[in-house]
Amino acid sequence: MRKNDKKLDNALRQTLTEVCEFALDHCEGYQWISHTVNYNNFPQSLRITCMFKDQQSADNEAQQGQLLQMIVNRLNSLSIQLKKPKQQICFESE
């Protein structure tokens, strides 16, 4: 991983941690967030997964769009713009 990739990854993890803390308090059934990325194809390769306790909670949050919009806004503040946020951010259940 290049030095710039490490800096970007640290900023990305910090931002997603902030989103996680918000979601734990405000999104019913929310459990955790994770991401995968290939920095050779960034930001197109960025995938963010929001995990919920059940599929109904995940579906409800996906329909409301509050968490998705928050993630997009936070990434924009880092100058990371997702071309297809609804495909790159997914809501799943365990």
N, C-alpha and C positions, 0 to 999 in steps of 0.2 A: 504494500500500500504506500502510495506516495505521500509526502508530507502534507500537501494540500488536501488529499483525500482524508487523511486523519483529522485535520482541522474541520473539514466539512462533516465528517462522521460524528465528531464530538458535538458540533452545533446541532446536528440533526437529532442525536440522542437526547440532548438537553431539551430541545423543543418538544420532542415526543414525550419526555418525562413530564413536562408541564401540562401537556394535553391529558396525559394519563391521570395526573392528580386532579384535574378539573373533572374528568369523566367519572372518576371514582365517587365523587361527591354529587354529581348532577345527572348521570345517565343510569337508569335502572338496569340492573343486571350486568353492567360493565365489569370486566375483570382485569384485563391487561392489554397492552399494545406491543407490537413488535414490527420490525422492518427488515427487509432484505434489499440489497442493492449491488449492482455491478458498476463500479465507478468508471469503467471504460465506456459505459453507455448510460451516463447519468444526465438528466433525471428520468429518462424514459424507463430505465430498469428498476426504479424505486417502487417497491410494493410495501404497503402498510396494512397490517392486519389488526383489527380491533376485535378482541375476543369477549364474548358475552356468555353468561351462565346457561342461556337457552336460546333456541333459534327465534322464538317470538320476540325476545328483547333485542336481538340483533336485527331482525326485520323491522321492528318499530323504529329503532334508531336510524336505520338506512332510509326509511321513508321520511322521517322528520328532517334529516339532513343537517341537524345542528352540529354534530360532532364532525362530520365530513367538512362542513364549511369552516369550522374552527381549525382543523388540520390544514386545509388549503390556505387560510389566512396566515397561520403561523409559518408555513413554508414560504409563502410569499414574502414575509418579513425577513427571511433569510435569502431572498432573491432566488428561490427555488420555485419554478412554475411547472405544475403538472399539466401535460397536454390532455390527459384523459383521467381526471381525478376519480370518476366513478368506477373506472376499471383498475386504477392503481391503489385505491383505498377500499378494503373489503371489510365487511362485518360478518363474523362467524361465531359459532357456538362450539363449545367443547363436546 
